[in-house]
Amino acid sequence: MKTIKFFIAIMALTISTVAFAANKTESIKVSGNCETCKARIEKAAKVTGVTKADWSEKTKVLTLVYDPAKVKSDDVQKKIAAVGHDTPKYKATAAVYNALPGCCKYR
């Protein structure tokens, strides 16, 4: 009986380790200026499959931790551009950018 419990415990640990290994960490340059930008960028980035989105106002880099089986980096970058912030692959439209508060305009 102890052997069976031990085997089940080892299997559970192995499965949880594999689940963590599926996540990918990526750093993405995102244009912005202030705390308001930070809140908007992080909110846009937190889609299904993203476990962490942290944008640095100082470095202008978004640290993204996500499950590539559930979401693609491009999809997250499109969402960020859709709320007014440029990424290396996608640019915010003029209409969306112009609607940003003055403190958030980076161009």
N, C-alpha and C positions, 0 to 999 in steps of 0.2 A: 504494500500500500504506500509506504514511504517512497519507494522507487517511482511509482506512478505520479505522485504529487511532485516529486523532484523533476521528473520529465516534463510535466505540464508547466511548471514554473520556468524551466529552461526554454521551452517553446514560446511562452508568452514574452519573455525577454528578447528572444531572437526576432519575433514578429515586430515588436515595438522598435527595435533597432533598425530593421529594414524600413519601417514606415518613416523614421527620421531621415534615413539616407535618401529618400525620394525628394526631399526639399532641395531647392537650388537657391543660392545667394548671388545676387547681381547688383552691381553699382551702376546707376544711370544718372547722367548729368541732366538736371531739370532746371530751367530758368525760373527765377523768382527772386523776391527781395526780403520778405518780412514774415512775421508770425502768422499773418492772415494767409499768405501764400502757403506756408507750411501746413496749416490746417486743411486748406483746399486740396493741395497735392496729395497729402496722406489719405484724406477721405476718398479721393478719386481712385487711388491705388489699391484701396482695400476692397477688392472684389473676391468672389469665391475662389479659393485656392491660394490666396495670399495670406501668409501667417504674420508677416511683419512688413511695415512700410514706414521708414524713418528718413525724413528729408532734413538735411543740414543747411541752415540759412547761411552759414559761413562758407562751406565748400560747394554749395549748390548741387550736392549729390544725394540721390535717393538710394538708400540701402533697401533692397527688396528681397524678401525670403518668400519663396512660393513653390508650389507643387506643379512641375511642368506637365504632369498628366491632367491637371485641371484647368490651367490657365497658361497662356503664352506671354512672354515679356512684351511682345508687340501689342497685345490686347490692352495691357496695363498702360503702355505709353500712349495709345490712342485715347484712352479714358482721360489721361492727364492733359493731353493736348485739347481735348473737348471742353475742359474747364478753363483753358486759357494759358497753359504753360507749355513752352517748347521743350521737346526732347530731341536727342540726336536723330531719331527717325521720323518724328511727326511734329509739325508746327501748328500752333493754334491759329484758327482762322482770324482774320482781321476783326470781324464782328464780335467774336468772343473775347479777343484780346482787348478791344476798345471798351468793352463792358466791365473790365476789371476796375476795382478801386484805384485811385491815383497812386497809392503807396505800393501797389502790386505791379505797376507797369515797369518792365525791365528793358524794353527795346528803345 
